[in-house]
């Protein structure tokens, strides 16, 4: 399908975002906008005195800054909105701009009570909302604090080193940066450590560099994807190691990508090895090293940090890599089919219904994906309020309306601005698809989760995003008690 675009692929994915730490941003949001996040039983929500009926206290600009070091849970006795009132509001805002339909659901996060239901159980093409499923599956299967290891192994021939992929596709070309997500493991540091190990072993060179990308199996390119999307740089053939999430440069997020990120990474490593003083034979090739002979290693950012980056920037390549790693940790083959099977498996373990789902990828580029708004709301509720606390770490990755990630340029006009800083949601965009799934605290201090999915929409119709943003915004200002 020509011209299909993913909602987050146009956003800037840079080392600066990789260095961005949520606690600092959260402090700004809490202090300057009075926004809230989820903690405790519903983690990260503020316990605020009873607000006025029109403008709740936490939605007003604070008169002074405080030295508060934490946030408290919401009042569990805050009233639940009346479904009839929520429905009345959303029926007025959740309308397509031209052709198509928008399904949706709003639920009380704590109790699961459905407050709004418009075809919520109907399967829809979800676009990048798929990444929410991938996020919870990866956190459950791998654990939020896990890291992926890129290794340099020796072979039977002491003059051959093998760069071995461990699933880290966020490698940087320069020195490792412990404060970064993209670039946490750097090839320059890996090459320096390798050069020292070779010198200690008495290897004089020249040294041949090989690459082992066998951790991932199957076809590198998903046949469900449009080749136009691949050519446009929405994603690329997937390998178990890559620089810059499969890009030539971290600052260039559109246009052509490396078609063999493993070979491209190995060539960059060879250049860094030469810069470290090692004589290197030109060219790289594929091979396997000896597991017992580790020359050097580099550790990725944690899984939770990678999940947050994936959600915030809607990174398709990273989503598929996390899917493959989830497959391996779930007893599945590390293929595209294995990734979708693992996501379905892990969602089932969380008690989320999956029988009706149709999954063709785990990033959301495939038009064959079919998931309901209710299933997405259940996933968001599992993150905000469910019993598996490992999923709470995904909260940091939800874009904040008007501030971060794929929502940084939305919620800026008069009809949506009331949701700025308050709405947190994952976006999704294809030519005829718009989706928004996330959470918000209403005017009475009640945490609500929601999912809106539009299909068959007029491509490029600006009113569709506005309709969803307005609908999320009215939830933020909703007292909805009649």
C-alpha positions as CSV (number, residue, x, y, z in Angstrom):
1,X,0.0,0.0,0.0
2,X,1.9,3.0,-1.2
3,X,2.6,5.9,1.1
4,X,1.6,4.1,4.3
5,X,3.1,6.0,7.2
6,X,3.7,4.9,10.8
7,X,2.7,7.4,13.5
8,X,6.0,7.6,15.3
9,X,8.6,7.0,12.5
10,X,8.8,10.7,11.6
11,X,9.7,11.7,15.1
12,X,13.3,12.6,16.1
13,X,15.1,9.5,17.6
14,X,18.4,10.8,18.8
15,X,21.0,10.2,21.4
16,X,19.6,13.2,23.3
17,X,16.2,11.4,23.7
18,X,18.2,8.4,24.8
19,X,19.8,10.4,27.5
20,X,16.4,11.9,28.6
21,X,15.5,10.5,32.1
22,X,11.9,10.5,33.0
23,X,12.3,11.6,36.7
24,X,13.5,15.0,35.5
25,X,10.7,15.4,33.0
26,X,8.2,14.1,35.5
27,X,9.3,16.8,38.0
28,X,8.7,19.5,35.4
29,X,5.3,18.1,34.5
30,X,4.2,17.8,38.1
31,X,5.5,21.1,39.2
32,X,4.6,23.2,36.2
33,X,1.5,21.6,34.8
34,X,0.2,19.7,37.9
35,X,0.1,16.5,35.8
36,X,-0.1,13.1,37.4
37,X,1.4,9.6,36.9
38,X,0.7,6.2,38.3
39,X,2.3,4.7,41.6
40,X,1.3,2.4,44.4
41,X,-1.8,0.3,43.8
42,X,-2.5,2.7,40.9
43,X,1.2,3.9,40.8
44,X,2.0,7.5,40.3
45,X,-1.3,9.3,41.0
46,X,-1.6,12.3,43.2
47,X,-3.7,12.4,46.3
48,X,-5.3,15.9,46.0
49,X,-7.9,17.6,48.2
50,X,-11.3,17.6,46.6
51,X,-11.2,19.9,43.5
52,X,-13.5,22.5,42.4
53,X,-16.2,21.3,39.9
54,X,-14.7,23.2,37.0
55,X,-10.9,23.3,37.3
56,X,-9.3,20.6,39.5
57,X,-6.3,21.7,41.7
58,X,-3.8,19.5,39.9
59,X,-4.8,21.0,36.5
60,X,-4.0,24.5,37.7
61,X,-0.6,26.2,37.5
62,X,1.0,26.0,40.9
63,X,1.6,29.2,42.8
64,X,5.1,28.1,44.0
65,X,7.4,25.2,43.6
66,X,7.8,22.7,46.4
67,X,10.5,20.3,47.5
68,X,8.2,17.2,47.3
69,X,10.3,14.1,46.6
70,X,7.4,11.8,45.6
71,X,3.8,11.5,44.7
72,X,0.9,9.9,46.6
73,X,-1.9,7.6,45.4
74,X,-5.2,8.9,44.4
75,X,-8.1,8.9,46.9
76,X,-9.7,5.5,46.4
77,X,-13.1,7.0,47.2
78,X,-13.0,9.4,44.3
79,X,-16.3,9.0,42.4
80,X,-16.5,6.9,39.3
81,X,-17.9,8.9,36.3
82,X,-21.4,8.0,35.2
83,X,-21.3,6.0,31.9
84,X,-24.2,8.0,30.5
85,X,-22.3,11.3,31.0
86,X,-19.1,9.9,29.5
87,X,-21.0,8.6,26.5
88,X,-22.7,11.9,26.0
89,X,-19.4,13.7,25.9
90,X,-17.6,11.3,23.6
91,X,-20.5,11.0,21.2
92,X,-20.1,14.7,20.6
93,X,-16.3,14.5,20.0
94,X,-15.3,11.1,18.7
95,X,-16.4,11.6,15.1
96,X,-14.4,10.8,11.9
97,X,-13.4,13.6,9.6
98,X,-15.1,12.3,6.5
99,X,-15.1,8.6,5.8
100,X,-14.6,5.7,8.2
101,X,-15.6,4.8,11.7
102,X,-14.0,5.2,15.2
103,X,-14.5,2.5,17.8
104,X,-13.6,3.1,21.4
105,X,-13.8,2.2,25.1
106,X,-13.2,4.0,28.4
107,X,-12.8,2.1,31.6
108,X,-12.3,2.9,35.2
109,X,-8.7,1.7,35.8
110,X,-9.3,0.4,39.4
111,X,-12.5,-1.5,39.0
112,X,-12.6,-2.3,35.3
113,X,-16.1,-0.8,34.9
114,X,-16.8,0.1,31.3
115,X,-17.9,3.8,31.1
116,X,-18.1,4.1,27.3
117,X,-18.4,1.4,24.7
118,X,-18.6,1.9,20.9
119,X,-18.0,-1.3,19.1
120,X,-15.2,-1.9,21.6
121,X,-14.9,-5.7,20.9
122,X,-14.7,-5.3,17.1
123,X,-11.4,-6.1,15.5
124,X,-9.6,-3.2,14.0
125,X,-6.3,-2.4,12.3
126,X,-4.4,-0.8,15.3
127,X,-1.3,0.7,13.6
128,X,1.5,1.4,16.2
129,X,-0.8,0.7,19.2
130,X,0.5,-2.8,18.6
131,X,3.6,-1.7,20.4
132,X,1.6,-1.7,23.7
133,X,1.2,-5.4,23.3
134,X,4.9,-5.8,22.6
135,X,5.8,-3.7,25.6
136,X,4.0,-5.8,28.2
137,X,5.0,-9.1,26.6
138,X,8.7,-8.0,26.6
139,X,8.6,-6.8,30.2
140,X,6.9,-10.0,31.3
141,X,9.1,-12.4,29.4
142,X,12.5,-10.6,29.8
143,X,12.1,-8.6,33.0
144,X,12.5,-4.8,33.1
145,X,16.1,-4.9,34.4
146,X,17.5,-7.3,31.8
147,X,20.2,-6.2,29.3
148,X,21.4,-7.7,26.0
149,X,25.1,-8.5,25.6
150,X,27.1,-7.9,22.4
151,X,30.2,-10.0,22.5
152,X,33.5,-10.3,20.7
153,X,34.6,-13.9,20.6
154,X,37.8,-15.5,19.4
155,X,37.7,-18.4,16.9
156,X,40.0,-21.4,16.2
157,X,42.2,-19.0,14.2
158,X,43.6,-16.5,16.8
159,X,43.8,-13.8,14.1
160,X,39.9,-13.9,13.6
161,X,37.5,-12.2,15.9
162,X,33.7,-12.6,15.8
163,X,31.3,-9.8,16.6
164,X,28.3,-11.7,18.0
165,X,24.9,-10.1,18.2
166,X,22.9,-10.5,21.4
167,X,19.8,-8.6,20.5
168,X,21.0,-5.0,21.0
169,X,20.0,-3.0,18.0
170,X,20.7,0.3,19.8
171,X,24.5,0.1,19.5
172,X,26.4,3.4,19.0
173,X,29.5,3.8,16.9
174,X,31.5,5.8,19.5
175,X,32.3,5.1,23.1
176,X,29.7,3.5,25.4
177,X,27.5,6.0,27.1
178,X,26.1,4.7,30.4
179,X,23.6,7.5,30.6
180,X,22.1,6.8,27.1
181,X,19.6,4.3,25.8
182,X,20.5,4.5,22.2
183,X,24.3,4.2,22.4
184,X,24.5,2.7,25.9
185,X,26.9,0.1,24.3
186,X,29.4,1.7,21.9
187,X,31.6,0.0,19.3
188,X,34.6,2.2,20.1
189,X,34.7,0.9,23.7
190,X,34.1,-2.6,22.5
191,X,36.9,-2.3,20.0
192,X,39.3,-0.8,22.6
193,X,38.6,-3.7,25.0
194,X,39.1,-6.2,22.1
195,X,42.4,-4.6,21.2
196,X,43.7,-4.9,24.7
197,X,42.6,-8.6,24.9
198,X,44.4,-9.3,21.6
199,X,47.5,-7.6,22.8
200,X,47.4,-9.6,26.0
201,X,47.1,-12.8,23.9
202,X,50.0,-11.9,21.8
203,X,48.0,-11.5,18.6
204,X,49.9,-9.3,16.2
205,X,47.5,-9.2,13.3
206,X,46.3,-8.6,10.7
207,X,43.0,-9.5,12.3
208,X,39.9,-10.7,10.3
209,X,36.5,-9.5,11.6
210,X,33.5,-11.8,11.3
211,X,29.9,-11.3,12.4
212,X,27.6,-13.8,13.9
213,X,23.9,-12.7,13.7
214,X,22.4,-16.2,14.2
215,X,20.5,-15.3,17.3
216,X,17.5,-14.3,15.1
217,X,16.1,-16.8,12.7
218,X,13.9,-16.7,9.6
219,X,13.5,-14.0,7.0
220,X,15.0,-10.6,7.9
221,X,12.1,-8.8,6.2
222,X,8.4,-9.5,7.2
223,X,6.4,-10.4,4.1
224,X,3.4,-8.6,5.6
225,X,5.0,-5.2,5.2
226,X,4.6,-2.9,2.3
227,X,7.9,-2.6,0.4
228,X,7.0,1.1,0.0
229,X,7.2,1.5,3.8
230,X,10.6,-0.3,3.8
231,X,11.9,2.0,1.0
232,X,10.6,5.0,2.9
233,X,12.7,4.0,6.0
234,X,9.8,3.0,8.3
235,X,11.7,-0.1,9.1
236,X,14.4,-2.4,7.6
237,X,15.4,-6.1,7.5
238,X,16.0,-7.2,11.1
239,X,19.2,-8.6,12.5
240,X,20.4,-9.4,16.1
241,X,22.7,-6.4,16.2
242,X,22.4,-3.0,14.6
243,X,23.6,0.6,14.9
244,X,21.2,3.4,15.8
245,X,18.1,1.1,15.7
246,X,18.9,0.1,12.1
247,X,19.7,3.6,10.8
248,X,22.8,5.0,9.2
249,X,22.8,7.9,11.7
250,X,20.8,8.5,14.9
251,X,19.8,11.9,13.7
252,X,18.4,10.8,10.3
253,X,15.1,9.0,10.9
254,X,13.7,9.0,7.3
255,X,14.9,7.6,4.0
256,X,17.0,4.6,3.2
257,X,18.4,2.3,6.0
258,X,21.1,-0.4,6.0
259,X,19.7,-3.5,4.3
260,X,22.1,-5.7,6.3
261,X,22.5,-4.0,9.7
262,X,24.7,-6.9,11.0
263,X,27.3,-6.4,8.2
264,X,27.1,-2.6,8.5
265,X,27.7,-2.9,12.3
266,X,30.6,-5.3,11.8
267,X,32.3,-3.0,9.3
268,X,31.9,-0.1,11.7
269,X,33.5,-2.3,14.5
270,X,36.4,-3.2,12.2
271,X,37.0,0.5,11.6
272,X,37.0,1.2,15.4
273,X,39.3,-1.8,15.9
274,X,41.7,-0.2,13.4
275,X,41.5,3.1,15.2
276,X,42.4,1.3,18.4
277,X,45.7,0.3,16.8
278,X,44.9,-3.2,15.5
279,X,45.9,-4.1,11.9
280,X,42.6,-5.3,10.3
281,X,42.1,-7.2,7.1
282,X,39.7,-5.3,4.7
283,X,36.1,-6.6,4.6
284,X,33.9,-8.5,6.9
285,X,32.3,-11.9,6.7
286,X,29.9,-14.1,8.6
287,X,31.1,-16.7,11.0
288,X,30.9,-18.2,14.5
289,X,33.2,-17.8,17.5
290,X,34.0,-20.0,20.4
291,X,31.6,-19.3,23.3
292,X,34.4,-20.0,25.9
293,X,36.7,-17.4,24.4
294,X,35.2,-14.1,25.1
295,X,37.5,-11.1,24.3
296,X,35.1,-8.3,25.1
297,X,31.5,-7.5,25.9
298,X,29.1,-4.5,25.9
299,X,25.8,-4.3,27.7
300,X,22.7,-2.6,26.3
301,X,20.3,-0.3,28.1
302,X,17.7,-2.2,30.3
303,X,14.7,-3.7,28.7
304,X,12.5,-1.2,30.5
305,X,14.5,1.7,29.0
306,X,14.3,0.2,25.6
307,X,10.5,-0.4,26.0
308,X,10.1,3.3,27.0
309,X,12.1,4.5,24.0
310,X,10.1,2.2,21.7
311,X,6.8,3.6,23.0
312,X,7.8,7.2,23.1
313,X,9.2,7.4,19.6
314,X,7.2,4.5,18.1
315,X,10.3,2.8,16.8
316,X,9.3,-0.1,14.5
317,X,12.8,-1.6,14.2
318,X,13.3,-1.7,18.0
319,X,9.8,-3.1,18.5
320,X,10.5,-6.0,16.2
321,X,13.9,-6.7,17.9
322,X,12.2,-6.7,21.3
323,X,9.6,-9.1,19.8
324,X,12.3,-11.5,18.7
325,X,14.0,-11.4,22.1
326,X,10.6,-12.0,23.8
327,X,10.1,-15.0,21.5
328,X,13.4,-16.5,22.6
329,X,12.6,-16.0,26.2
330,X,9.2,-17.6,25.7
331,X,10.4,-20.8,24.2
332,X,9.4,-19.7,20.7
333,X,11.7,-19.5,17.6
334,X,13.2,-16.0,17.2
335,X,11.3,-15.3,14.0
336,X,8.5,-12.9,13.1
337,X,5.9,-15.7,13.7
338,X,7.6,-16.6,16.9
339,X,7.4,-13.0,18.1
340,X,3.7,-12.8,17.5
341,X,3.1,-16.1,19.1
342,X,5.1,-15.0,22.2
343,X,3.2,-11.7,22.5
344,X,-0.1,-13.7,22.4
345,X,1.3,-16.1,24.9
346,X,2.3,-13.5,27.4
347,X,-0.9,-11.5,27.0
348,X,-2.8,-14.7,27.8
349,X,-0.7,-15.1,31.0
350,X,-1.9,-11.7,32.0
351,X,-5.5,-12.8,31.6
352,X,-6.1,-10.7,28.5
353,X,-8.3,-12.4,25.8
354,X,-6.4,-13.1,22.7
355,X,-8.5,-15.6,20.7
356,X,-9.9,-13.0,18.4
357,X,-6.6,-11.3,17.7
358,X,-4.9,-11.5,14.4
359,X,-1.2,-10.6,14.6
360,X,1.1,-10.2,11.6
361,X,3.9,-8.3,13.3
362,X,4.6,-6.7,16.7
363,X,5.3,-3.1,15.5
364,X,2.0,-2.3,13.8
365,X,3.2,-1.7,10.3
366,X,1.2,-4.7,8.9
367,X,-2.3,-4.1,7.8
368,X,-3.2,-7.7,8.6
369,X,-3.1,-6.9,12.4
370,X,-6.6,-7.1,14.0
371,X,-7.0,-6.1,17.7
372,X,-10.0,-4.5,19.5
373,X,-10.1,-1.3,21.5
374,X,-11.2,-3.3,24.5
375,X,-8.0,-5.5,24.3
376,X,-5.9,-2.3,24.2
377,X,-7.7,-0.8,27.2
378,X,-7.2,-4.1,29.1
379,X,-3.4,-3.9,28.3
380,X,-3.3,-0.2,29.5
381,X,-5.1,-1.2,32.6
382,X,-2.7,-4.1,33.2
383,X,0.1,-1.5,33.0
384,X,-1.5,1.1,35.3
385,X,-3.3,-1.0,37.8
386,X,-2.7,-4.7,37.3
387,X,-0.9,-7.1,39.8
388,X,2.3,-7.5,37.7
389,X,4.4,-4.6,39.0
390,X,7.1,-5.2,36.3
391,X,4.6,-3.7,33.8
392,X,4.6,-0.3,35.7
393,X,7.9,0.5,34.1
394,X,6.1,1.0,30.8
395,X,4.4,4.1,32.2
396,X,7.5,6.2,31.5
397,X,7.2,5.4,27.8
398,X,3.7,6.8,27.2
399,X,4.0,10.1,25.3
400,X,2.7,13.0,27.3
401,X,0.3,15.3,25.4
402,X,2.0,18.4,24.1
403,X,5.3,17.5,25.7
404,X,7.0,14.3,24.6
405,X,7.5,11.7,21.9
406,X,4.8,11.3,19.3
407,X,2.4,13.7,21.1
408,X,4.9,16.5,21.4
409,X,3.3,18.5,18.6
410,X,-0.4,17.7,19.5
411,X,-2.8,19.2,22.0
412,X,-1.8,22.7,21.1
413,X,-5.1,24.2,19.8
414,X,-8.0,25.5,21.9
415,X,-10.1,22.4,21.4
416,X,-7.4,20.0,22.8
417,X,-5.1,22.1,25.0
418,X,-6.9,21.2,28.2
419,X,-5.4,17.7,27.8
420,X,-1.8,19.0,27.4
421,X,0.4,17.5,30.1
422,X,-2.5,15.4,31.4
423,X,-3.2,12.8,28.7
424,X,-0.6,10.0,28.3
425,X,-1.2,7.8,25.3
426,X,0.4,5.6,22.6
427,X,-0.3,6.9,19.1
428,X,-0.8,4.9,15.9
429,X,-1.1,6.2,12.3
430,X,-1.3,4.5,8.9
431,X,-2.9,5.9,5.7
432,X,-6.5,5.1,6.7
433,X,-5.9,4.3,10.4
434,X,-5.6,6.5,13.5
435,X,-5.4,5.1,17.0
436,X,-4.8,6.5,20.5
437,X,-4.7,4.3,23.7
438,X,-3.7,5.5,27.1
439,X,-4.7,6.9,30.5
440,X,-5.8,10.1,32.1
441,X,-7.0,11.3,35.5
442,X,-10.4,13.0,35.4
443,X,-11.5,16.1,37.3
444,X,-12.6,14.1,40.3
445,X,-9.3,12.3,40.6
446,X,-10.3,9.0,39.0
447,X,-7.8,7.2,36.8
448,X,-9.4,6.2,33.5
449,X,-8.0,4.1,30.7
450,X,-9.1,4.5,27.1
451,X,-8.6,3.2,23.5
452,X,-9.9,4.9,20.3
453,X,-9.3,3.3,16.9
454,X,-10.3,4.7,13.6
455,X,-10.3,2.6,10.4
456,X,-11.3,3.4,6.8
457,X,-10.5,7.1,7.4
458,X,-9.8,9.6,4.7
459,X,-6.0,9.7,4.4
460,X,-4.5,13.0,5.7
461,X,-7.8,14.3,7.2
462,X,-6.6,16.5,10.0
463,X,-9.8,16.2,12.0
464,X,-9.3,12.6,12.9
465,X,-6.4,13.2,15.2
466,X,-8.1,16.2,16.6
467,X,-11.2,14.1,17.3
468,X,-9.2,11.6,19.3
469,X,-7.2,14.3,21.1
470,X,-10.4,16.2,22.0
471,X,-12.0,13.0,23.3
472,X,-9.0,12.3,25.6
473,X,-9.0,15.9,26.7
474,X,-12.7,15.9,27.7
475,X,-12.0,12.8,29.8
476,X,-9.4,14.9,31.7
477,X,-11.9,17.7,32.5
478,X,-14.7,15.3,33.1
479,X,-16.5,15.3,36.5
480,X,-19.3,13.4,34.8
481,X,-21.5,12.8,37.8
482,X,-24.6,14.2,36.2
